Amino acid sequence: MAMERESSGNAQRLVAAFTPRPMKLSLLTAALQELTPRERRDADPDLAVEEWLEFAVQIGAPNIELSAALHPSESDVPAAALLDPVANTLDLRAPFDAARAARVRRAMQATRVGLSDLAYFDNMLAAEESVRRRKHALMLRVFDAAVLLGADAVTGFVGRNPRLGMDANLTMFEEVFVPLLKEAKARGLTFRVEQCPMPGWNVSDSWHNNIAYAPGPWIALHRICERHGVGEQFRIHYDPSHAILMGQDTRSVFQYLKDTGYDFLIGGFHVKGQVIDARGIAAWGYGGQTIQRGDRDGDTPSADPAARQNAWKKQTVFAEHELPGTARHDPLAYLQNRSVDWLDHQLAARELLRIEPDKTFLVVEHEFPPARIQDKARLAPILAGSLAFTRAIDEAAAAMYALQHEVLPAQGIAVQGFGREAYRS
């Protein structure tokens, strides 16, 4: 913040320059998994990355979050059981070597599109050891690809062993996830955990299938990491849609982190909303549909992989994801935590978290069901509009913060009104 003294008669006052600091903008490539059809990208593993970089230019995304996943031929989860096509824009069936990296870097230079980070969202605490080894091996390949492409972070899940209770999962985290963080540290990387509880990840009655779902668990996990010298590698990739899903609001979440001394934990953001359906809440509550979902045959999981999608009724009966800008402006919904107040989200991040805004990424994530279309021509203007909305909201928040927290205080001028307060019911 630039400061200078201005003389007025015999008095001098400190004047702060107006220097807003917008965040960096990015887009998760899982927004359009079939931009490059599988028959083309399977034959040429780096073609999908090149075409996504070109698409990013078309829709105004200055950066991408590059998505990796187990190939359908290698995954433990049948493709038919997933809500979306498999998001392996980055194909890592074979290691990502220097020659592949050079090809992608050339495409990045040609398009002038950068990388915010790499992403691989999977269950790192899978119960079966052989399955878990396969997932960890892919994560290590993602780490190596991040290094070769000059990214400093990888985003993903912790997950959960559904056969164990939550406390036992903390022990398992220490045994099997901390070694991944040590590998990240050896490569100079940070691992950012998205906090989705993943209620539909399996056909059990468990709601929390990713143990890193809220500030309480984040702090418990970080303390484990600190004991093993990898506290700096464990960070959160905050997504406000999941807070709404659990009845939380962003300002209170951030205030809690500040109150407990963990305001440093959030290192990046997924920009995805959630719209709560009051009728669905009336029918099922925040636990979602618990019976007659269609994902089980009696007391056993359905043999039909497509039927397993019904496990997501734990969530979808009362909530729908929002692509930023697609939900109506609804002040009452913001106050009742039924939708994301995007402007306050961005203000609260600046006011309560230990971040450098101009070095922090806002990654737009698209999971808005009616627009989950795998058609480039149709989806391009939708994503372009959401990116423009996200940019404009953050620029407004940056301007408000600079004016209210730097310019006016330097001159002893009070900010008007009260604003949204944390913990207020």
Buried (B, 14 or more C-beta within 10 A) or exposed (E): EEEEEEEEEEEEEEEBEEEBBBBBBBBBBBBBBBBBEBEEBBEEBBBBBBBBBBBBEEBBBBBBBBBBBBBBEBBBBEBEBBEBBBBBBBBBEEEBEEEBBEBBBEBBEEBEBBBBBBBBBBBBBBBEEEBBEBBBEBBBBBBBBBBBBEBBBBBBBBBBBBEBEEEEBBEBBBEBBBEBBBBBBEBEBBBBBBBBBBBBBBBBEBBBBBBBBBBEBBBBBBEBBEEBEBBBBBBBBBBBBBBBBBEBBBBBBBBBBBEEEBBBBBBBBBBBBBBBBEEBBEEBEBEBBEEEBBBBEEEEBBEBBEBBBBBBBBBBBBBBBBBBBBBEEEEEBBEEBBBBBBBBBBBBBBBBBEBEBEEBBBBBBBBBEEBBEEEBEEBBEBBBBBBBBBBEBBBBBBBBBBBBBBBBBBEEEEEEEEEBEBEEE
